[in-house]
Amino acid sequence: MAASILGPGAPMRICFIGDSFVNGTGDDDCLGWVGRVCAQARRGGLDVTAYNLGVRRDTSTDIAARWRTEASARLPVEHDGRLVFSFGANDCTADVSGGTRVDIERSVALATTILGEAAAWRPTLMIGPPPVADPERNARLRRYAERMEAVCRAVDAPFLSPFEALHASGVWVREAQAGDGAHPNRGGYAILAQLVSEWPAWRAWLAASG
């Protein structure tokens, strides 16, 4: 039945690995951007299975410790398995010491290792962190996105930074302000999902599934 609905494309399993923004925290529809982009792909006739491995408050340190074990359990070698990472927002969160939860140089080093190993194993994409309702943290997030773009270029993993588009839309930040100061609701996640769905690297992935 599924094959007749979804057409002839090969089944694709995708692990989305990251933090609460991957999880979709704050979305009353419980879809986040991950659920929305995969629903759109399936409406387009593609047999996509999504594994949401977003964990609230996870930093790059946490993701480095868990990503390979969790992804390996879901991506058997005989299947078309892919990886999408999105993290860094928690690294940039201020801590009681006056610094951040993970120093930016440590974050860059961890991301280089994570993405380098991932890209050598499976097709890999990286999506940078979104804005929040805090100008100081946003300044750190902008710098982080710039560094992540360079990391992804070095390991040959396509990178999308949604920060400026989400910030300019106003919806993401307004919804974050109405919530916990960081996470939007359905409107913000819908905009991020559209950015990902229109991203040439994502579209090329879907085209390659068949």
Secondary structure, 3 states (H helix, E strand, C coil): CHHHHHCCCCCEEEEEEECHHHHCCCCCCCCHHHHHHHHHHHHCCCCEEEEEEECCCCCHHHHHHHHHHHHHHHCCCCCEEEEEEECCCCCCCECCCCCECCCHHHHHHHHHHHHHHHHHHCCEEEECCCCCCCHHHHHHHHHHHHHHHHHHHHHCCCEECCHHHHHHHCHHHHHHHHCCCCCCCHHHHHHHHHHHHHCHHHHHHHHCCC
